[in-house]
Amino acid sequence: MKATVFGTGYVGLVTAACLADVGHDIVCIDVDEERIETLRRGKVPIFEPGLQELVASNAQAGRLRFSTNTPIGVRFADLFFIAVGTPPREDGSADLTNIFSVARTIGEHIDCYKIVVDKSTVPVGTASLVEGTIQQAMRARGADHRFDVCSNPEFLKEGSAIEDFTKPARIIVGTDSETVRKTLQDCYAPYNRNHDKLISMDVRSAELTKYAANAMLATKISFMNELANIAERLGADIEDVRKGIGSDPRIGYQFIYPGCGYGGSCLPKDMRALAHAARDAGFTAELLETVERVNNAQKHTLFHKLEQAFDGDLRGRRIALWGLAFKPNTDDMREAPSRVLMEELWEAGANVAAFDPEAMGEAHRHYGNRPMLIFASSPQEAAKGADALAVCTEWKQFRIADFGWLKANLRNPVIVDGRNLYDPAQVRRHGLLYYAIGRGEPA
Ligand code: UGA
């Protein structure tokens, strides 16, 4: 099959590469010339395990091409995936400028029946607005062609995007057209094996399903973080509680890890957009708004623990920071808890010596000119001579730490762990003060 993918961000690029990999003929369109040039040179501008190889091999095979020429993209195929960014506006609502710009171009160049698939995360009702925009642009030039707009949200996670795309838990298709359903069924067939994972529904329900899934995940995390804060005050260990409740299959073990707050480009933005959409519809989403508030507060927890360790005075201290990305296996620092911590530390007069296996480039981009940030080239370099160590991201290489070395090389024996990576008894045996999430105070 031939398909055009509009947008070469996480969702667009992964969709395009994975569809090309099973033999579809794909053209990727992006208005960012530099990005397209980079992709044409065989370089992927984002860090995502396996994506570079997948893009390169399919580009080489001629099944994956890149262009900034939108009209060519419209003429190339009869199946379009819209996967452009929908950044948050100041008020939390999703900015749909990029979506409508693609829709207009489709309307300006449509020449036969086309299927338009919304893959970006978009508020309920967007498909019908896209339809209206295409109609308007088409009519303005006196043309009249049939087309369908459907919702097919993507559920991939950064860091395991290819695995998520190729082994989907579900393929949501929001449409009332049997032609659309059948076309997407065929398109995804190579990845829809063993049992049929395609769930079809009306378009508005499909749009809401995407937000509902992320809202559920965010709620689980904030629930656990709140429970961790209670456990800490009641002298219980949240890690035991986590195992205790996770063993109930109705609750499950996934997404109940307490920590220093959820970040990334999706959960926080989608929570705000959903709450905003609810408000616009005259309903206050109390639970969703609280989940987001609990998360924002949780991002301050490591700073408070450091303040506590240093009697409220962090001036002139040097804090080692392991992990800048919002989670492992990505270089993405959008809404990362590490940023809240660093900014609070600077405000309090402390310096930060940071190390991340992949996000140092991103850190340079965000904070390159900050004199109070030292870019370390290894975890050890960050920690050596620091007053305390804070851990923000659970990268594999931080999971095993040499506590003897840390005791000898930290100026103060303080570890503040935002991901509960270590066994408190083992850390404390080395004479280190260990502050974790929901695991009691250091003895
Ligand atoms: C999230 C969803 O998991 C995907 O299903 C969805 O497709 C995607 O958003 C999207 O809308 O595009 P992602 O943002 O890549 O994926 O990251 P997650 O793996 O969901 O992690 C989000 C945050 O939650 C991270 O900061 C992570 O550290 C935190 N987290 C996750 C916890 O604090 N505890 C947990 O138990 C799990």
Boltz pocket constraint, residues with backbone or C-beta under 6 A from the ligand:
constraints:
  - pocket:
      binder: B
      contacts: [[A, 121], [A, 154], [A, 155], [A, 156], [A, 157], [A, 158], [A, 159], [A, 214], [A, 217], [A, 221], [A, 254], [A, 255], [A, 256], [A, 257], [A, 258], [A, 259], [A, 260], [A, 261], [A, 262], [A, 263], [A, 264], [A, 265], [A, 266], [A, 267], [A, 326], [A, 327]]
      max_distance: 6.0
